[in-house]
Amino acid sequence: MKIRIVVADDHKIMREGLKALIDKQPDMEVAAEAQDGLTATKLARKLLPHIIIMDIGMPEMNGIDATRQIVSENKDVKIVALSMHSDRRFVLEMLKAGASGYLLKDSAFEELVNAVHTVMDGQPYLSPRITDIIVKEYLYNLPRNEPNVFTILTVREREVLQHLAEGKSTKQIASTLNLSVKTVETHRQQIMDKLEIRTVAELTKYAIREGLTSL
């Protein structure tokens, strides 16, 4: 039986490139592609893939929140993060969300294949540079609860912030999240109060910096 994989990345050329390489492997196949985190969660429920190769900065829902949701619903679905972010905040939050592996996008494809096999065997996989980050976190006893978007805001507030940063209006956000306009406005005010940010432009910069979305 082949390892069924879902590739989640907001860049089409990346998805197509990975699909072409993965499908050449005798024991692997790409079952589906997702252009955002929300689609990835839906495909995880529908297809029950063995592995999801997950980017972090994606529209609709970021890879960290998508990972947290997928793993909470089905621990048999393994997440391998494939990201451009080597910042320890992203690495630690992705692992805390339940990812079984983390690689950087400049890794060789052979390393991704190795990561998939390792995770399928029930073992975690971290690329050497990511391992170095984790080791330093331990050795230097850096604060593990450093304030960031995942500790300051609730899941719903992060969803609202991401949609705001992606240029959606209050009405559009309300429709997407099945909320009232008043509730969205309340969330927006709470977000601004918590972050001490007063403009949508600054919120957008913050969301991009924290990896909730990308340009």
C-alpha positions, 0 to 999 in steps of 0.5 A, a space after each residue: 500500500 502506498 503512502 497517501 500524501 496531501 501537499 498543502 502550500 499556497 504556491 502552486 508551483 511548489 505543490 506541482 513540483 512536490 507532486 511530480 517528485 513524490 509520485 515518482 517514488 514507488 511507495 508514495 502518491 499525492 492524494 490531493 493538494 491544498 492551497 490553504 490551511 482550511 482546505 487541508 483540514 477538510 481534506 484530512 477529514 475526507 481522505 484520511 491521508 497518512 501524511 500531510 506536508 504542511 506549509 506555515 504561512 497560508 491564506 484562510 488558515 495558517 499551517 500551525 492552526 491547521 495542524 493543531 485542528 487536524 491532529 486533535 481530530 485524528 492523531 493517525 494523520 501525521 504532519 510534516 512541516 515544510 517551511 521557509 521559516 527557521 525562526 524558533 518561534 515557528 518551529 516550537 509552535 508547529 511542534 507544540 501543535 502536533 507536527 511530527 516533522 519539520 524541514 526547511 524548503 531549501 532541503 534536498 528532496 531526498 531529505 523529505 523522502 527520509 522524513 516521510 519514512 521516518 514519520 511513518 515509522 512512528 518517529 519524529 523527524 527534524 532536519 539538522 538546522 531545526 534540531 540545532 534550534 531545539 537543542 539551543 532552546 534546551 541548552 540556553 533555557 530560553 523562555 518557552 512561553 514567550 508571548 506570541 500570536 499563539 499565546 496572546 490570541 484565542 483561535 477565533 481571534 487568530 482567524 479574525 486577524 488572519 482574514 483582516 490581514 488578508 484584506 477582507 471586510 467585516 461582513 466578509 469575515 462574518 460570512 466566512 466564519 458564520 458570525 454576526 458582524 457585531 461579533 467580528 467587530 468585538 473580536 477585532 477590538 479585543 485583538 487590537 486591545 491585546 496587541 496594543 495595535 490601532 490600525 489594520 495596516 499594523 495588524 497586517 504587518 503583525 500577522 505576516 511577521 508572526 506567520 499567520 499569513 504571507 504577502 
